């Protein structure tokens, strides 16, 4: 009996299922054999180099592209492409593409209100004001969309997508046109709203800030293939390879034996992050400093040790041409475990 209950509960929790799905264009895979599940109210980040299939995958999940292989389900209901639907797009989802389909000759508030159905005028007005505040658009509510900047249009498109509360929202580079100083506040406000309203989210992005801290799970694509799908923190701490790690920023690959670490790490290659190399005057490892870049709350130091070109972080500027350094074994072991 308990097994049956657990099985039924799993069906409820795994709202979205991608069962080994593939799409081909002219015989070439846009993506192939993608297999994952996403729970209700959870966020999934899709990352990978340009051209790896992120946007095509998002369109397929929404129902804009027919699958060649596999199946997509939401609450155990199959999601079909345009061959099976007169109006493509799954009714319980909203999809924000990189191109915004806004009404250019109407105001910001009218664009958002357009998607509020079955509401009284008072309720519509309150909802519109809520989204204007959430997206920092209050000062633009009466401005025509055609007169907005790219970042402002992107926020209006977000408001439209959220106006009729979706069960799953699909975002393709949603902050790409938004000023950096506005992006952080908006991102936090949006993902807090998703969590509060139990809205699932899939976001394709090149910005690691969209991933770290906001996504529960991450899917990594390369050459149309699924490279990894795990909890985001696990992928960062235990990357499968340098490609996966480098999607979060600059990384180093070293041979443990070359740094007297073969007994600490039983592997031929070891991926280490810049913060895991430290200046240590008492060590025997000497490196030439090739560059030093100010990054705000730290400096990024580029060094060369024998055949290894490495990047490290330090809290202050390094003026010396050579330094002594060490690998922070304790920090690496803590991350890996």
N, C-alpha and C positions, 0 to 999 in steps of 0.2 A: 504493500500500500504506500509506504513512504517513498519507495523508488518511483512509483507512478506520480506522486505529488511533486517530487523533485524534477522529474522529466517535464511535467506540465509547467512548473515554475520556470525551467530553463527556456521553454518555448516562449513564455511571456517576456522574460528578460532579454533574450536575443531578438530584439525587434527587427534588426536588419541582418540579412544573411546574403553574402555573396558566395555562391557555390561554384568555384572553379570557372569563373566567367572569362570569356575572351572576345575580342573584337578585332577583325582584320579589315584592312583597306587595301585593295588590289593585291591580295595575297600576303601582305605584310602585317604583322601584329601591331595594333595600336597599344594593346596590353593583352596579356595572356595568363590564364590560370590563376586569377586573383581569387583568393579564398579567405574570407574573414567573417566575423560577426561583430555587431555593435549593440550594446545594451541601451535601454531607454535612458535618456537624459545624459548620455556620455558624449564626449567630443573625440573625433578622429582627425588627425592631421595626415595629409597625403603629401609626401615630399620626395624630391628626386630632381635630377638634372633636367634642363629644358628638353622637351621632346620625348620624355620617358612615358607619356601617356596619362598624365594627371587630369588634364581637362577633359579628355575623351572618357575617362573613367567616371568623372563626376556627371557628365551628360548621360552616360549609360545608366547610372544609378537613378537619375531623375526620370528616365524613360524617353530621352530624346534620340537615342541611338539603339538600333536592334542588336542584340547579342548574336554572335556566331556560335558560341558554346556556353554552357552553364546556365545558371538561373539566379535571379535576384528576387528575394522575398522581403516583405515588410509585414510583420504580424502574421506570418505564414501565407500572405497573399502575394502571388507573383506580380512583379513589375514588368510590364511589357513595353516594347518600343513602338515607334510610329506605325509599323505594319499592322498593329493590333488596336490602335487607338486613333480615332478621328482627330482628337486634339491631344498631341503628345504631352507627356508630363504627368507624374503621379499626383493625385489630388491632395494628398496629405503632406506633400513636400513643397518647399519653396527653393528656387534655384537662383542665386545671384551670379550672373556671368560677369566676365570682364567688360563686356559691352552692356550698357544700361539701356533698357527699353522704357524710357520715361516719356511723359507727355510734355513736350518742350514749351508749349504755349499756355500751359496752366501753371498755377503757383505750386510751391513746395507742399503746402498743406493739402491742396486739392489732389496732388499725386498720391499722397499717403491715404487720404480719405477715400479715394477711388476703390481701394481694396478692403474697406470696412463694410461688410454686408450685414443685413439684419440687425442694424443698430438704430436706436433713436437718434435724432439730431444731437441731443445733449450727450449721449454716450459716444457718438462719433467725434464730437468736439473734444471730449475729455481724452479719448484714445489718441487723437492726433496730437494733442498737447503733450501727452506722455512721451510719444516717440520723438517729437521735436526736441524735448528736453534730453531724452536719452542719447540722441545723436547730435546734440549741440547745434540744432537748426532753428532755435526759437527766433533768432534775429533775422532769419530768412523766410519765415513762413509765408509771406505774401509776395515773395520774389518769383518771377517766372523762371522755370527751369533752364530755358535756353540762355539765360544770363548768368548761370552759375559756373564756377570753376569745376575742373574734373573731380577734385576731392569732394566738393559739395554735392555734385551729382551722385557720387558713389554713396554718400551718406543718405541721400534721398532714396536711392535704390534699396538700401538696407531697410529703411523705414517701410517702404512698400512691401518688401518681402516679409516683414515681421507683422504687418498690420493685421492680416488674417492669420492668427497664431498657427504656425505649422507644427507638425510633430517632429519633423526633421528639416533643418535648413542646410543647404549645400552652398558653400561659398568658394568661389574661384578667385584667388588673390584679392580679397575684399578690402584691403587697406593700401593697395598699390598706388592710388592717386592721392592719398591723404597725407597732409603735412606731418612730419615726424613728431612734432611737439603735441599734436592732437591725437596721434595714433595710439599712444600708450593709454591715455584716459579712455578713449573710445573702446579700445580692445577690452580693457578691464570691465567697463560698463556692460558691454555686449555679452561677454562670457558669464558675467555675474547674472545677467538677465536670463540667459539660457539655462543656467543651473537652477535658478529660482523657479522658473516656469517648466522645468523638466523637459526642455527641448533638446533633442539630439542634434549634433552639428558635425558636418564633414567639411573640412577646410583644406584646400590645396594652396600651398604657399612656398615661397623661397625664403621667407623671413623666419629665422629661428625663434624670434620673440613670439610669433604666433603659435609656436609648438611647445616650447619649454614653459611650464607653468600653467598652460591652458588646455592642452590636449591630454586626454586620458590614455589614448593609444595612438600609435604612429604606424603608418604604412609607408615603407620605402620602396620606390620603384627605380629600376635601371634597365634601359634597353627593352622596355615593355614588359619586364618580368618583375614579379614580387620578390624582393630581396629579404625583407624582414617585416614582421607584423607582431609587435609586442607592446607592453606598456611603455610609454615614452621614457620614463625614468630608467627603465631597464635597458632600453636601446642605447641611451646616452652612456650609462655606466658600463655596459657590456656590449659595445659595438661588435658586429660580426666581422667587419673589415674596415679598412681605412676609408673607403667610399662612404660607408654609413656614418662613420665618425665625422668626416669632413663636411657633411651636410649641416652640422652644428657649429662649424667654424674651423679655424686652422688646427691641425693636429700633427703629431710627430709619429714616425714609425722607426723603432730602433731594434737592433739585434741585442737581446739581453746579455749574451756572452761578451759583446764588445764593451759593456759597461759593468762587468763583473757581477751580473745579476742572473746567471744561468741557474743558480740554485734557488733563487727566489721565484722565478717565473719559468715554468716548464713549457716554453713555446719558442718557436723559431723567430717570430716577430712580436713586438709588443707595441700597442698603440698607447701613446701618452698625450695628455692635454697640456697646453702651455703652462698652466698653473702647477703642473706636477714636475717642473724643472725649477730648481731653486739655486740662487747664488750661495755658494758655500766655500768660503776662503780656505778651509782646511782640507779640502779634497784634492785628489791628484788629477782630476779631469779639468783640463784647460781648454778654453775656446776663444776664437777670435770673434769680436763683436762686429757684425757687418752692418747692422742698422738698429736704430732705436726710435720707436714711434710713440708719440703721446696719444693715449686713448681715453683720456678723461680721468677715471679713478685708478688707472694703472698705466704702465708703459709696456709696450710689446717689444721684446728684445730678440733680434735675429742673430744667431750665433752659428759658427762652423767649428765642429770638432772632428778632426780626421776627415772621413768621407761623409759625415753626417751634417746636413744643414738642418738646424733645429730652431724652433720658435718657443720663447718662454715669456712669462709675465713677471713684472717686478713693480713694487710700489713706488719706486722713484727712478729718475733718469740715470742711465749708466753712461758715464763719461769715459771710462777706461776702454782701451782698445782690445784688451783681453780680460777674461774673468775665469774664476774657478767655479765650477757648478757641480751639482749632484742631482740624481733622480730621487724624487720623494717616494720611496718604496712604500712607506706606511700609507700615504694618501692613495696610491694606486691600488693597494690591496684592499683598502676600505671601499673604494669605488667598485672593484670587481666582485666583492663579496656582498 
